[in-house]
Amino acid sequence: MVKEHFMNPRNVGEIDNPDGFGEVGSLACGDALRLTFKLDKDKRIKEVKFKTFGCASAIASSSALTELIKGKTIEEAEKINNKDIADYLGGLPEEKMHCSVMGREALAAAIANYRGEKVEKEEFEIVCECFGITDKEIERAVRENNLHTVEQVTHYTKAGGGCEACHPKIEAIIDKVWGEREKKPVLVKPAKGEKLTNIQRMRLIEETLEREIKPALRQDGGDLELIDIDRSKVIVALRGTCSFCPSADFTLKQYVEAKLKEFVTDDITVEVKE
């Protein structure tokens, strides 16, 4: 799909008098993207176009983004993240994930423009002088994509990919993000015979998925979405590379279910939603 969207990109160009306009990146940094859209009478995106300067993955990601948001309401479109873009393309090499992040940022800027909002300016520090990447951008990428190394941060944001002088600062940001997570109270499996309330059960399930299961899946380019919890039945869907894996049933039954039994209750069962 990456090659297809690079060789035959959809929705290239620029809309005259658009309802929403967003531009991110810079030619100096090697990647830039301009996104414009127009809504129909029902406030759905009826037309969307892009112009981009960048590599094949940047072009493919921009093309995929336009296809993903066409026909959606603004509220639906703003839920799309960089992982959705990469998944639509059948996955991106990790070192090219920053292209999908750029697409998400351009969409956020275009929606803010449509709403008459200025993109929120936070207090920030330029961490990577080579590419103009801020501490806030790095923190967001680390949290949203479960990043744990400087190399991963470079793949997703380009920060640290130049002179490498900012590597210590990037490491400090990673430590800060995951240090905050480690300070959160860890939920504990109840003693044998102790009954869980519905709320306790749901919290334990969500906590186990976030701490014990999702990080391992994400290391291989996959992910897991919690669809529903019906008492002891947990309904999930595999995302990313996991959704194409022929051993998905094995993964669910042998790994996910085993972890939930270990950290929640022994009567947990897992069901996959196609």
PASEBA-1860 file (N, C-alpha, C; in nm, 3 decimals):
! residues 274
1> MVKEHFMN> 0.083/-0.122/0.000/0.000/0.000/0.000/0.086/0.127/0.000 ~ 0.201/0.125/0.065/0.287/0.243/0.065/0.329/0.276/-0.078 ~ 0.374/0.174/-0.150/0.417/0.195/-0.288/0.301/0.242/-0.375 ~ 0.185/0.184/-0.355/0.067/0.221/-0.433/0.030/0.368/-0.411 ~ 0.031/0.413/-0.284/-0.006/0.551/-0.254/0.105/0.649/-0.291 ~ 0.228/0.599/-0.303/0.337/0.685/-0.350/0.331/0.700/-0.502 ~ 0.311/0.588/-0.572/0.308/0.591/-0.718/0.179/0.654/-0.771 ~ 0.069/0.634/-0.697/-0.061/0.688/-0.740/-0.129/0.760/-0.623
9> PRNVGEID> -0.071/0.869/-0.578/-0.128/0.940/-0.462/-0.267/0.995/-0.492 ~ -0.354/0.987/-0.392/-0.490/1.038/-0.405/-0.498/1.183/-0.355 ~ -0.588/1.258/-0.415/-0.626/1.391/-0.364/-0.509/1.489/-0.355 ~ -0.426/1.491/-0.457/-0.314/1.585/-0.460/-0.362/1.721/-0.508 ~ -0.312/1.827/-0.446/-0.347/1.962/-0.490/-0.386/2.050/-0.373 ~ -0.458/2.155/-0.402/-0.500/2.250/-0.299/-0.638/2.303/-0.333 ~ -0.726/2.310/-0.233/-0.864/2.356/-0.253/-0.870/2.508/-0.242 ~ -0.936/2.571/-0.337/-0.958/2.715/-0.330/-1.063/2.745/-0.222
17> NPDGFGEV> -1.039/2.848/-0.145/-1.130/2.889/-0.038/-1.172/2.770/0.049 ~ -1.076/2.700/0.109/-1.108/2.583/0.190/-1.174/2.622/0.322 ~ -1.246/2.526/0.381/-1.301/2.548/0.515/-1.194/2.529/0.621 ~ -1.096/2.443/0.590/-0.988/2.418/0.685/-0.854/2.413/0.614 ~ -0.752/2.473/0.675/-0.619/2.479/0.614/-0.515/2.451/0.723 ~ -0.424/2.359/0.696/-0.318/2.329/0.792/-0.186/2.308/0.722 ~ -0.079/2.358/0.782/0.054/2.342/0.723/0.153/2.314/0.834 ~ 0.232/2.210/0.818/0.330/2.172/0.919/0.462/2.139/0.850
25> GSLACGDA> 0.570/2.136/0.932/0.702/2.104/0.879/0.763/2.224/0.810 ~ 0.879/2.204/0.750/0.946/2.310/0.677/1.041/2.249/0.575 ~ 1.062/2.320/0.468/1.152/2.270/0.365/1.294/2.259/0.419 ~ 1.328/2.344/0.516/1.462/2.339/0.573/1.489/2.208/0.645 ~ 1.382/2.149/0.701/1.396/2.023/0.775/1.377/1.901/0.684 ~ 1.337/1.925/0.560/1.326/1.814/0.466/1.186/1.762/0.444 ~ 1.088/1.799/0.528/0.951/1.752/0.514/0.855/1.868/0.538 ~ 0.756/1.881/0.455/0.653/1.983/0.474/0.523/1.930/0.415
33> LRLTFKLD> 0.411/1.964/0.480/0.280/1.916/0.435/0.176/2.026/0.450 ~ 0.098/2.046/0.345/-0.014/2.140/0.347/-0.141/2.062/0.319 ~ -0.240/2.078/0.407/-0.366/2.005/0.396/-0.482/2.103/0.392 ~ -0.574/2.085/0.297/-0.693/2.169/0.289/-0.816/2.081/0.273 ~ -0.928/2.126/0.330/-1.052/2.049/0.314/-1.172/2.141/0.304 ~ -1.280/2.085/0.249/-1.407/2.158/0.238/-1.519/2.066/0.285 ~ -1.616/2.122/0.356/-1.727/2.044/0.411/-1.850/2.055/0.322 ~ -1.938/1.953/0.332/-2.066/1.960/0.261/-2.172/2.019/0.353
41> KDKRIKEV> -2.297/2.021/0.309/-2.404/2.082/0.388/-2.430/2.009/0.520 ~ -2.388/1.882/0.527/-2.405/1.804/0.650/-2.282/1.811/0.740 ~ -2.189/1.901/0.706/-2.067/1.921/0.785/-1.976/1.799/0.783 ~ -1.978/1.728/0.671/-1.884/1.618/0.651/-1.779/1.661/0.548 ~ -1.660/1.605/0.559/-1.552/1.643/0.469/-1.580/1.583/0.332 ~ -1.619/1.669/0.238/-1.653/1.619/0.105/-1.534/1.623/0.010 ~ -1.438/1.710/0.041/-1.320/1.722/-0.045/-1.199/1.753/0.042 ~ -1.089/1.687/0.014/-0.965/1.710/0.089/-0.848/1.691/-0.005
49> KFKTFGCA> -0.751/1.780/0.004/-0.634/1.771/-0.083/-0.507/1.802/-0.004 ~ -0.396/1.755/-0.057/-0.268/1.780/0.010/-0.159/1.814/-0.090 ~ -0.061/1.889/-0.040/0.065/1.910/-0.111/0.175/1.878/-0.010 ~ 0.272/1.801/-0.053/0.378/1.764/0.040/0.513/1.767/-0.028 ~ 0.613/1.799/0.049/0.751/1.789/0.004/0.818/1.691/0.098 ~ 0.859/1.577/0.047/0.920/1.477/0.133/0.945/1.348/0.059 ~ 0.972/1.245/0.134/1.006/1.115/0.078/0.880/1.039/0.035 ~ 0.901/0.917/-0.016/0.788/0.834/-0.060/0.690/0.808/0.053
57> SAIASSSA> 0.741/0.785/0.174/0.653/0.758/0.288/0.572/0.881/0.326 ~ 0.630/1.000/0.310/0.557/1.123/0.339/0.441/1.141/0.241 ~ 0.467/1.114/0.115/0.362/1.124/0.013/0.253/1.020/0.038 ~ 0.294/0.896/0.063/0.197/0.788/0.087/0.114/0.816/0.212 ~ 0.179/0.865/0.320/0.106/0.895/0.444/0.005/1.006/0.423 ~ 0.043/1.109/0.348/-0.048/1.220/0.320/-0.167/1.173/0.237 ~ -0.139/1.090/0.138/-0.246/1.035/0.054/-0.341/0.950/0.137 ~ -0.286/0.865/0.223/-0.368/0.779/0.308/-0.454/0.861/0.402
65> LTELIKGK> -0.398/0.968/0.458/-0.473/1.054/0.550/-0.596/1.112/0.480 ~ -0.579/1.159/0.359/-0.694/1.218/0.289/-0.804/1.116/0.265 ~ -0.766/0.993/0.235/-0.865/0.888/0.214/-0.936/0.851/0.345 ~ -0.862/0.856/0.454/-0.919/0.821/0.585/-1.022/0.922/0.633 ~ -1.000/1.050/0.604/-1.090/1.151/0.661/-1.205/1.189/0.567 ~ -1.197/1.151/0.441/-1.302/1.188/0.346/-1.436/1.126/0.389 ~ -1.539/1.209/0.396/-1.671/1.162/0.434/-1.698/1.165/0.583 ~ -1.597/1.199/0.662/-1.613/1.201/0.807/-1.649/1.340/0.856
73> TIEEAEKI> -1.711/1.345/0.974/-1.734/1.473/1.040/-1.601/1.519/1.099 ~ -1.596/1.643/1.139/-1.474/1.696/1.202/-1.442/1.617/1.328 ~ -1.547/1.586/1.406/-1.526/1.513/1.532/-1.471/1.373/1.506 ~ -1.518/1.309/1.400/-1.468/1.176/1.364/-1.325/1.184/1.311 ~ -1.299/1.285/1.230/-1.166/1.299/1.169/-1.058/1.325/1.273 ~ -1.090/1.405/1.376/-0.986/1.440/1.472/-0.948/1.324/1.564 ~ -1.024/1.215/1.557/-0.987/1.096/1.635/-0.880/1.012/1.565 ~ -0.855/1.039/1.438/-0.755/0.964/1.363/-0.616/1.004/1.409
81> NNKDIADY> -0.533/0.905/1.438/-0.397/0.933/1.482/-0.294/0.876/1.386 ~ -0.168/0.894/1.417/-0.064/0.850/1.324/-0.060/0.698/1.307 ~ -0.102/0.625/1.409/-0.106/0.478/1.396/-0.212/0.435/1.295 ~ -0.324/0.507/1.293/-0.429/0.475/1.196/-0.378/0.494/1.053 ~ -0.301/0.600/1.033/-0.244/0.626/0.901/-0.150/0.513/0.860 ~ -0.060/0.475/0.954/0.035/0.368/0.925/-0.037/0.235/0.901 ~ -0.139/0.207/0.980/-0.215/0.082/0.964/-0.285/0.077/0.829 ~ -0.339/0.192/0.786/-0.408/0.198/0.657/-0.313/0.160/0.543
89> LGGLPEEK> -0.187/0.194/0.560/-0.086/0.164/0.459/-0.027/0.024/0.474 ~ -0.076/-0.051/0.572/-0.022/-0.184/0.596/0.107/-0.180/0.675 ~ 0.132/-0.067/0.743/0.252/-0.052/0.824/0.357/0.033/0.753 ~ 0.436/0.103/0.834/0.548/0.182/0.784/0.675/0.138/0.854 ~ 0.790/0.148/0.789/0.916/0.121/0.860/0.926/0.216/0.978 ~ 0.978/0.170/1.089/0.982/0.253/1.209/1.053/0.385/1.183 ~ 1.158/0.382/1.102/1.233/0.505/1.076/1.155/0.605/0.990 ~ 1.037/0.564/0.940/0.953/0.653/0.860/0.823/0.690/0.931
97> MHCSVMGR> 0.809/0.654/1.058/0.685/0.683/1.130/0.663/0.833/1.148 ~ 0.771/0.913/1.141/0.753/1.057/1.155/0.666/1.113/1.044 ~ 0.659/1.043/0.931/0.575/1.089/0.820/0.427/1.082/0.858 ~ 0.389/0.975/0.928/0.250/0.963/0.972/0.218/1.063/1.082 ~ 0.318/1.092/1.167/0.300/1.193/1.272/0.277/1.330/1.210 ~ 0.351/1.361/1.105/0.334/1.489/1.035/0.192/1.501/0.980 ~ 0.136/1.392/0.928/0.000/1.393/0.878/-0.100/1.425/0.987 ~ -0.083/1.360/1.104/-0.172/1.386/1.217/-0.165/1.533/1.259
105> EALAAAIA> -0.045/1.590/1.260/-0.028/1.729/1.302/-0.091/1.825/1.201 ~ -0.080/1.793/1.071/-0.141/1.879/0.969/-0.292/1.877/0.982 ~ -0.349/1.761/1.011/-0.493/1.749/1.030/-0.539/1.831/1.150 ~ -0.464/1.823/1.260/-0.499/1.899/1.380/-0.494/2.050/1.351 ~ -0.395/2.093/1.274/-0.383/2.235/1.240/-0.499/2.279/1.150 ~ -0.539/2.194/1.054/-0.649/2.228/0.963/-0.782/2.237/1.038 ~ -0.803/2.146/1.133/-0.927/2.149/1.212/-0.931/2.273/1.301 ~ -0.815/2.307/1.361/-0.808/2.428/1.444/-0.838/2.552/1.358
113> NYRGEKVE> -0.787/2.554/1.236/-0.812/2.665/1.145/-0.962/2.676/1.112 ~ -1.026/2.562/1.088/-1.169/2.560/1.058/-1.250/2.616/1.175 ~ -1.209/2.583/1.295/-1.281/2.627/1.414/-1.248/2.770/1.454 ~ -1.154/2.831/1.382/-1.115/2.967/1.416/-1.026/2.972/1.537 ~ -0.963/2.860/1.568/-0.874/2.852/1.684/-0.729/2.866/1.638 ~ -0.649/2.919/1.726/-0.507/2.918/1.700/-0.454/2.789/1.758 ~ -0.358/2.726/1.689/-0.299/2.605/1.744/-0.238/2.642/1.877 ~ -0.278/2.570/1.979/-0.239/2.603/2.114/-0.088/2.616/2.128
121> KEEFEIVC> -0.046/2.729/2.177/0.097/2.751/2.196/0.132/2.720/2.340 ~ 0.207/2.617/2.360/0.249/2.579/2.494/0.387/2.636/2.522 ~ 0.418/2.643/2.649/0.555/2.676/2.686/0.641/2.559/2.645 ~ 0.742/2.583/2.567/0.822/2.472/2.518/0.970/2.510/2.507 ~ 1.050/2.408/2.492/1.194/2.424/2.471/1.231/2.351/2.343 ~ 1.309/2.417/2.258/1.360/2.349/2.139/1.469/2.253/2.186 ~ 1.442/2.125/2.170/1.538/2.022/2.214/1.634/1.988/2.100 ~ 1.578/1.966/1.982/1.660/1.932/1.865/1.672/2.055/1.775
129> ECFGITDK> 1.787/2.121/1.782/1.809/2.241/1.702/1.816/2.210/1.552 ~ 1.864/2.091/1.519/1.878/2.054/1.377/1.744/2.053/1.304 ~ 1.639/2.002/1.372/1.508/1.988/1.308/1.398/2.071/1.376 ~ 1.436/2.150/1.477/1.338/2.236/1.542/1.230/2.162/1.618 ~ 1.264/2.047/1.679/1.166/1.966/1.753/1.166/2.006/1.900 ~ 1.046/2.028/1.956/1.034/2.074/2.094/1.019/1.958/2.193 ~ 1.035/1.992/2.320/1.018/1.892/2.425/0.874/1.841/2.429 ~ 0.776/1.929/2.400/0.636/1.887/2.403/0.606/1.787/2.292
137> EIERAVRE> 0.663/1.810/2.174/0.642/1.718/2.062/0.701/1.580/2.094 ~ 0.817/1.580/2.157/0.882/1.453/2.193/0.802/1.381/2.300 ~ 0.756/1.454/2.402/0.676/1.393/2.509/0.550/1.329/2.452 ~ 0.482/1.400/2.361/0.359/1.348/2.303/0.386/1.221/2.222 ~ 0.494/1.221/2.143/0.528/1.104/2.063/0.563/0.985/2.151 ~ 0.634/1.010/2.260/0.674/0.903/2.351/0.551/0.838/2.414 ~ 0.457/0.921/2.460/0.336/0.869/2.525/0.246/0.795/2.426 ~ 0.220/0.857/2.312/0.122/0.802/2.218/0.172/0.676/2.148
145> NNLHTVEQ> 0.305/0.663/2.135/0.360/0.551/2.058/0.444/0.455/2.141 ~ 0.442/0.475/2.274/0.512/0.382/2.364/0.661/0.371/2.329 ~ 0.726/0.486/2.318/0.867/0.489/2.280/0.956/0.484/2.405 ~ 1.067/0.411/2.394/1.154/0.394/2.511/1.301/0.421/2.482 ~ 1.337/0.448/2.358/1.477/0.473/2.325/1.489/0.598/2.240 ~ 1.611/0.655/2.240/1.637/0.773/2.158/1.618/0.739/2.010 ~ 1.660/0.621/1.970/1.646/0.579/1.831/1.499/0.579/1.789 ~ 1.411/0.529/1.874/1.268/0.528/1.842/1.214/0.670/1.829
153> VTHYTKAG> 1.256/0.759/1.919/1.212/0.899/1.913/1.255/0.962/1.781 ~ 1.376/0.931/1.737/1.425/0.983/1.608/1.339/0.933/1.493 ~ 1.301/0.806/1.497/1.217/0.749/1.392/1.082/0.819/1.383 ~ 1.026/0.856/1.499/0.891/0.911/1.503/0.887/1.063/1.491 ~ 0.996/1.132/1.524/0.993/1.279/1.524/1.109/1.343/1.448 ~ 1.211/1.267/1.415/1.337/1.314/1.354/1.430/1.377/1.456 ~ 1.382/1.404/1.578/1.467/1.463/1.681/1.586/1.371/1.710 ~ 1.705/1.430/1.712/1.825/1.351/1.740/1.887/1.289/1.617
161> GGCEACHP> 1.830/1.314/1.501/1.880/1.253/1.379/1.988/1.332/1.309 ~ 2.028/1.447/1.367/2.132/1.531/1.307/2.264/1.517/1.378 ~ 2.298/1.622/1.453/2.430/1.624/1.520/2.436/1.536/1.644 ~ 2.320/1.492/1.695/2.307/1.403/1.810/2.338/1.470/1.945 ~ 2.361/1.601/1.944/2.391/1.671/2.069/2.274/1.670/2.167 ~ 2.152/1.650/2.113/2.033/1.654/2.198/1.998/1.518/2.258 ~ 2.075/1.415/2.230/2.042/1.281/2.280/2.024/1.276/2.432 ~ 2.112/1.339/2.512/2.092/1.336/2.659/1.958/1.399/2.700
169> KIEAIIDK> 1.916/1.506/2.632/1.788/1.570/2.666/1.672/1.478/2.629 ~ 1.684/1.410/2.515/1.578/1.317/2.474/1.567/1.203/2.575 ~ 1.680/1.151/2.619/1.679/1.044/2.720/1.612/1.091/2.848 ~ 1.638/1.217/2.887/1.578/1.272/3.009/1.426/1.283/2.994 ~ 1.379/1.321/2.875/1.235/1.331/2.851/1.170/1.192/2.859 ~ 1.235/1.092/2.799/1.183/0.954/2.805/1.173/0.909/2.951 ~ 1.279/0.934/3.028/1.279/0.894/3.170/1.169/0.966/3.246 ~ 1.147/1.093/3.213/1.042/1.170/3.282/0.904/1.113/3.252
177> VWGEREKK> 0.877/1.084/3.124/0.746/1.032/3.085/0.716/0.900/3.153 ~ 0.807/0.805/3.145/0.780/0.673/3.202/0.798/0.672/3.353 ~ 0.875/0.767/3.404/0.884/0.780/3.549/0.752/0.822/3.608 ~ 0.680/0.912/3.536/0.547/0.955/3.580/0.451/0.837/3.583 ~ 0.460/0.749/3.482/0.370/0.634/3.476/0.397/0.539/3.592 ~ 0.527/0.522/3.624/0.562/0.428/3.730/0.515/0.476/3.867 ~ 0.491/0.608/3.881/0.444/0.660/4.009/0.296/0.632/4.033 ~ 0.226/0.597/3.926/0.083/0.568/3.941/0.065/0.440/4.022
185> PVLVKPAK> -0.036/0.435/4.107/-0.057/0.315/4.186/-0.085/0.193/4.100 ~ -0.024/0.083/4.135/-0.044/-0.042/4.061/-0.159/-0.119/4.124 ~ -0.254/-0.158/4.043/-0.367/-0.234/4.092/-0.323/-0.378/4.120 ~ -0.376/-0.434/4.226/-0.333/-0.567/4.269/-0.448/-0.666/4.257 ~ -0.415/-0.786/4.208/-0.515/-0.892/4.196/-0.570/-0.927/4.333 ~ -0.701/-0.942/4.346/-0.761/-0.972/4.477/-0.719/-1.110/4.527 ~ -0.726/-1.125/4.658/-0.694/-1.255/4.719/-0.798/-1.358/4.679 ~ -0.760/-1.484/4.681/-0.850/-1.591/4.642/-0.976/-1.588/4.727
193> GEKLTNIQ> -1.091/-1.592/4.662/-1.218/-1.589/4.733/-1.276/-1.450/4.746 ~ -1.194/-1.349/4.724/-1.242/-1.212/4.734/-1.314/-1.172/4.605 ~ -1.434/-1.116/4.618/-1.512/-1.079/4.501/-1.479/-0.936/4.456 ~ -1.478/-0.919/4.324/-1.453/-0.788/4.266/-1.583/-0.719/4.229 ~ -1.589/-0.589/4.248/-1.701/-0.513/4.196/-1.679/-0.499/4.045 ~ -1.783/-0.463/3.973/-1.769/-0.444/3.828/-1.665/-0.338/3.795 ~ -1.665/-0.230/3.873/-1.570/-0.121/3.849/-1.427/-0.168/3.875 ~ -1.407/-0.244/3.984/-1.273/-0.296/4.014/-1.224/-0.388/3.903
201> RMRLIEET> -1.315/-0.473/3.855/-1.277/-0.567/3.748/-1.236/-0.491/3.621 ~ -1.316/-0.391/3.584/-1.286/-0.313/3.464/-1.153/-0.240/3.477 ~ -1.128/-0.183/3.593/-1.002/-0.111/3.614/-0.882/-0.205/3.606 ~ -0.895/-0.322/3.664/-0.787/-0.420/3.660/-0.759/-0.468/3.518 ~ -0.865/-0.489/3.443/-0.849/-0.532/3.304/-0.778/-0.425/3.223 ~ -0.824/-0.301/3.233/-0.763/-0.191/3.159/-0.619/-0.171/3.199 ~ -0.591/-0.178/3.329/-0.454/-0.160/3.380/-0.362/-0.271/3.328 ~ -0.412/-0.393/3.327/-0.330/-0.506/3.280/-0.301/-0.494/3.132
209> LEREIKPA> -0.400/-0.454/3.055/-0.378/-0.435/2.911/-0.271/-0.329/2.885 ~ -0.278/-0.219/2.959/-0.185/-0.109/2.937/-0.043/-0.141/2.984 ~ -0.032/-0.209/3.099/0.100/-0.232/3.157/0.167/-0.360/3.109 ~ 0.089/-0.464/3.090/0.148/-0.597/3.067/0.138/-0.648/2.924 ~ 0.039/-0.601/2.849/0.011/-0.662/2.718/0.044/-0.570/2.601 ~ -0.008/-0.449/2.602/0.012/-0.361/2.487/0.159/-0.328/2.458 ~ 0.242/-0.300/2.560/0.383/-0.270/2.529/0.452/-0.381/2.452 ~ 0.424/-0.507/2.486/0.488/-0.620/2.416/0.441/-0.628/2.272
217> LRQDGGDL> 0.312/-0.605/2.247/0.260/-0.609/2.111/0.316/-0.495/2.027 ~ 0.330/-0.377/2.088/0.378/-0.260/2.015/0.523/-0.273/1.972 ~ 0.599/-0.351/2.045/0.739/-0.372/2.007/0.751/-0.437/1.870 ~ 0.650/-0.511/1.830/0.651/-0.579/1.700/0.560/-0.508/1.598 ~ 0.521/-0.384/1.629/0.439/-0.308/1.536/0.291/-0.335/1.547 ~ 0.249/-0.409/1.650/0.108/-0.440/1.667/0.046/-0.359/1.779 ~ -0.080/-0.383/1.805/-0.149/-0.315/1.915/-0.278/-0.388/1.944 ~ -0.344/-0.348/2.051/-0.467/-0.413/2.094/-0.567/-0.307/2.133
225> ELIDIDRS> -0.690/-0.319/2.088/-0.795/-0.225/2.125/-0.900/-0.296/2.209 ~ -0.932/-0.238/2.323/-1.037/-0.292/2.409/-1.171/-0.247/2.354 ~ -1.255/-0.343/2.315/-1.385/-0.312/2.256/-1.495/-0.307/2.361 ~ -1.497/-0.408/2.451/-1.604/-0.413/2.550/-1.564/-0.510/2.662 ~ -1.629/-0.494/2.777/-1.611/-0.586/2.889/-1.750/-0.629/2.934 ~ -1.777/-0.758/2.924/-1.906/-0.813/2.964/-1.881/-0.913/3.076 ~ -1.883/-0.861/3.199/-1.849/-0.941/3.317/-1.711/-1.001/3.302 ~ -1.700/-1.132/3.284/-1.568/-1.194/3.274/-1.521/-1.210/3.130
233> KVIVALRG> -1.603/-1.166/3.034/-1.564/-1.176/2.894/-1.507/-1.043/2.847 ~ -1.386/-1.048/2.795/-1.318/-0.928/2.746/-1.313/-0.936/2.593 ~ -1.370/-0.837/2.527/-1.375/-0.836/2.381/-1.271/-0.736/2.330 ~ -1.181/-0.784/2.246/-1.073/-0.701/2.196/-1.060/-0.715/2.045 ~ -0.980/-0.626/1.987/-0.947/-0.635/1.844/-0.799/-0.608/1.828 ~ -0.733/-0.689/1.747/-0.592/-0.669/1.720/-0.575/-0.561/1.614 ~ -0.475/-0.477/1.633/-0.447/-0.369/1.538/-0.303/-0.380/1.489 ~ -0.271/-0.299/1.390/-0.135/-0.297/1.336/-0.098/-0.429/1.273
241> TCSFCPSA> 0.029/-0.465/1.284/0.075/-0.589/1.221/0.008/-0.711/1.281 ~ -0.038/-0.701/1.405/-0.104/-0.815/1.470/-0.232/-0.855/1.397 ~ -0.300/-0.757/1.336/-0.427/-0.787/1.271/-0.409/-0.872/1.146 ~ -0.285/-0.878/1.095/-0.258/-0.959/0.977/-0.189/-1.091/1.012 ~ -0.163/-1.109/1.140/-0.085/-1.225/1.183/-0.169/-1.353/1.178 ~ -0.118/-1.458/1.114/-0.194/-1.584/1.105/-0.209/-1.653/1.240 ~ -0.124/-1.614/1.337/-0.133/-1.676/1.470/-0.208/-1.587/1.568 ~ -0.298/-1.501/1.517/-0.369/-1.407/1.604/-0.448/-1.478/1.713
249> DFTLKQYV> -0.518/-1.586/1.678/-0.597/-1.659/1.778/-0.509/-1.713/1.888 ~ -0.392/-1.763/1.849/-0.298/-1.814/1.948/-0.254/-1.702/2.041 ~ -0.224/-1.585/1.981/-0.180/-1.470/2.060/-0.284/-1.433/2.163 ~ -0.410/-1.427/2.118/-0.518/-1.389/2.209/-0.537/-1.489/2.321 ~ -0.548/-1.617/2.284/-0.580/-1.719/2.383/-0.462/-1.750/2.476 ~ -0.345/-1.765/2.415/-0.230/-1.809/2.492/-0.158/-1.696/2.565 ~ -0.162/-1.575/2.513/-0.089/-1.466/2.577/-0.180/-1.368/2.649 ~ -0.272/-1.307/2.574/-0.358/-1.205/2.634/-0.444/-1.264/2.745
257> EAKLKEFV> -0.509/-1.374/2.716/-0.597/-1.435/2.816/-0.518/-1.482/2.938 ~ -0.399/-1.537/2.914/-0.316/-1.584/3.026/-0.277/-1.468/3.117 ~ -0.242/-1.354/3.057/-0.203/-1.238/3.137/-0.321/-1.184/3.219 ~ -0.439/-1.181/3.158/-0.556/-1.133/3.230/-0.594/-1.227/3.344 ~ -0.577/-1.356/3.322/-0.603/-1.452/3.430/-0.503/-1.432/3.544 ~ -0.380/-1.401/3.506/-0.275/-1.383/3.607/-0.297/-1.260/3.693 ~ -0.339/-1.149/3.630/-0.347/-1.021/3.701/-0.488/-0.979/3.741 ~ -0.593/-1.046/3.688/-0.730/-1.007/3.722/-0.799/-1.122/3.796
265> TDDITVEV> -0.866/-1.211/3.722/-0.929/-1.327/3.784/-0.915/-1.448/3.692 ~ -0.926/-1.566/3.751/-0.904/-1.689/3.676/-1.017/-1.721/3.578 ~ -1.132/-1.654/3.591/-1.245/-1.688/3.504/-1.253/-1.599/3.379 ~ -1.151/-1.518/3.357/-1.148/-1.428/3.240/-1.140/-1.508/3.110 ~ -1.219/-1.467/3.012/-1.207/-1.525/2.876/-1.193/-1.407/2.778 ~ -1.125/-1.433/2.669/-1.102/-1.328/2.570/-1.168/-1.368/2.438 ~ -1.234/-1.269/2.379/-1.298/-1.291/2.249/-1.248/-1.185/2.151 ~ -1.212/-1.227/2.032/-1.161/-1.131/1.934/-1.273/-1.087/1.841
273> KE> -1.276/-0.957/1.814/-1.374/-0.902/1.721/-1.304/-0.879/1.589 ~ -1.358/-0.933/1.482/-1.295/-0.919/1.351/-1.306/-0.776/1.302
END
